[in-house]
């Protein structure tokens, strides 16, 4: 039997156990806890290139137990040539190309109409650099939420009016608690790949380039038109020479070459 999806509301369905709700909520930073408490609807912004990697499963458990409504926004769809299965209900969006905004706005209004309150609050959440602030600016039709292609640009919660009775709440990007202080190479690579750790400050960028080349064979070589046979050292050396990223003795600065690639990656110049 095909699984059916529907918009839910905090005012519909069976009552949830408040102890379980508090247990899930305790996993989040205070600033996010406040947003989750105030919001009637949650919009989780995901990166179309890395949908599963940018999902916050703890957040989803909390929303499910609290019976709040949730919409998944699959942002940066212009950077993903092939988009795999996506969670529902969702809206495909490209903030860069201004696509999908009307559909999302309609979904929000439909969900809000089912909530028996005079004023509806919509919380925008997601990993750093998934495009939350850019999304809000397009939804409300003007630049009210500061945005930049770097993680952590939004510093605090902002409340902005979407329509007569609907208020949007923007918040800083949040990495799940168990991942935040991790020193595991796979998680650091993941955070750099999705843009939640900045290319300029991440440690061991060369290892991350090697990991990206294993995960996406030929992608970087084709983007930079360099034949490296899957070898990250060859790619970085040739790119370093081409871009004149050299040390005093004329040797290639592998660290700088690695960060150049990561910068191109995080700013959307490399399509997956």
N, C-alpha and C positions, 0 to 999 in steps of 0.2 A: 504493500500500500504506500502510495506516495506521501511523503511527509508534508504537512501543511504548515505554513508560517503565517503569523498574524502580528499586528501591532498590539502591544499590551499596554496596560495602564495601571498606575498604582492604585486606582480606584475600582479596578475590576478583578475578578478571579477570587481564589481562596486567600484567606489571610495567611501571611507567612510568619514563621517563628522569629520573633524579634531578637532572640539570643543568637540565632544563626546569622541574622543580618548584621548584628554588631560585630560578630566574629570575623566576617568577611571584610567589613568596613575598616577594621583595625589594621588591615594590611596596607593601607594607603597613607601617604603623607597628609598632614593636617589640612593643607590647602585643598587637596583633592577630596578629603572627607567632607569638608564644608560644601563643596560643589555638589557632591553626590547627595548630600542631605537636602539641599535646596532644590535640586533639579527634578522636574517631573518627567522629562525626556532626556535620554543620553544619546549623543551622537559620538560614535567612536570612529575617528579618522584613521584609515589604514593606507599604507603605500601600495599601490597597484602592483608594483614589482615584487613586493615581499609581504603579501597579505597575511600569511600565517605568522611570520616573524614579528609583525607589528601588532598582532592581536594581544590584548591583555586579558588572559583567561580569568585572573582573579577579579577583575572589573566585571567581566561577564557573569561570573557566579553571583556577585553582589547584586547586579541588576536583576538577574533572574529571581533571586530570593526576595527582593524588595518589590517585585512586580512593576517596576518602572518601565517605560517604553524605551526601546533602543533602535536606532537606525545606524547601519554601517555605511560609512562613506568611503568608497574606494577612490582615493585621490591619486593624482599623477598618472591617470590612465593613458595619457599621451606618451609616457615613457615606457609603457609595457606593450610589447608587440603581441604577446600571447598572455591572456589573463585566464588563470585556471578557475577552479570552483571558488565561489565566493559565499560568505555567510549571508543570511537573509533575516529581515528585509534590508535591502541595500540600495544605494544610488551610486552610479558610476559618474565620476566627476574629474574634470581637468581644470584646475584653477588657472593654469597658464593659458589655456585656450578658451576659458569661460564656458565650458560645456557641462551640462548636467545640473546646473544650479536651479533652473526652474523646476525640474523634476524633484529635486531634493526639497525645495521650498514647499512644493505641493504635498509631499509626504509628511513634512513637519506639521503643516496645517491640518491634514487629515487626522493625524495622531492627536494633535492638540484638541480637535473638536470632540474627541471621545473622552476627554478629561473634564470632569465637572468642577472646574475652578474658574474664577473670574480672570486670573492672570496665570499664564503658563511659563515656566522657566525651562530653558533648554540648555543643557551643559555640553560643551564641546571638549572632548578628551582624546588623548592619543599619545603615542611616542613623540619625543622631540623631532622636529623637522619633517613631520608628515603633512604640514600645510594647514594647520588649524586656523591660524590668524588670517591667512589668505582666503580661506573658505568663508570666514565670518565677514570679511570685507566685501566679498561678492554677494553674500546673502543679503546684507543690509544695503548694498548699493553704494557704499562710500568707504574710504579708507579710515576706519576708526581703530582697528586693532593693528599695532605695529607688527611688521613681518619682515623676515630676512631669511636667505637660504643658509642658515646656520642654526645648530641646536641651541635651545635655551634662550632664544631671543625674547620671548614673552616672559616677563619677570613676575607677574602677579595676576590675580583674577580680575577680569574686566566684565562689566555688565553693559550690554548694548541692546537697543530695541530693534526687533525684527518687524513687528507689526503692532496693531492696536493693543493686543493683550498678550503678545509673545515676547519674552526677553531671552537673549542669548548670553551665556556666560562662557568667556574664553578662559583658558588656564594654561600654565606652563606645561610643557611636555613631561610626562611621567614614565620612567622606566620601572617595571615591576621590582618590588623590594628585593626579591631573591637574586635579581640580576644586577642591581645598582652598583654594588661594590665588588663585583666579581673580577677576578684576575685570570679566569680561564680564557685561554686563547680563542676558543670557539665563540664565547659570548662577546668578547671584545671585537672580534671580527664581525659578528652579527650587528653590534651597535654601530660600528663604523659603516658597515654596508647600508644600513637603513638610515644613517645620518644622525643617530642620537648621540654619537661621540664625534667631536669635530676632527676633521683631517689634520688640523694644525697642532693638536695636542695629544693625539693618540700615540701610545708607545708601540715600538716595533712595527712601523708601517710596512716594511718589506715583507714581513710574515703575512700581513693581511692581503697584500697584492698576490702573493703565492697562493693563498687560500681562494681568492677570487678567481684566479686562473684555473684552479682545480674545479671550482663549482661552475664556472662559465667558460668552457674551453673555446679558444679562438676569439672570444669577444673583444678582449683588450688588444690583441694583435691586429684584428681587423679594424678596430677603431683608430689605432695609431699607424696602421699600415706598416707593421714591423713583423717580419718572420722570426719567431722566437722558438718554434717547435715546443711550445708549452712551457718553456723555461723562463721563470720570472726574472732571473738574473740577466739573461740576454735582453729581454724586453726593457728592463730598467736601464741597462748600460746603453742600448741604442737610443732610447728616449732621452737619456741624460746628455748624450753627445749632441743630439739634434737640438735640444733646448738650451745647450750650453750650461748645464747644471754641473759645474765642475768645482773641484777643490783646488787649493793653491798649486798643487803639483800637477794639475791637469787630469787628475783621476775623477771619474764620475762620482757625484754625490748621490748615492743610492737612496739616502733618506729623503732628499729634496725631490728626486724623481718619483719616489713612491707617493709622497704627499701631493704632488702635482696630479697624479692619476686619481687619488682619493678625492681631491678637490673637484676634478671634472666629474667624478662619480656622484658626489653629494650635491653638486649644483645642477645635475640633470643633463649633462652634456653627453653621457654615455647611455644609450638605450639598451635595455635588457631584452 
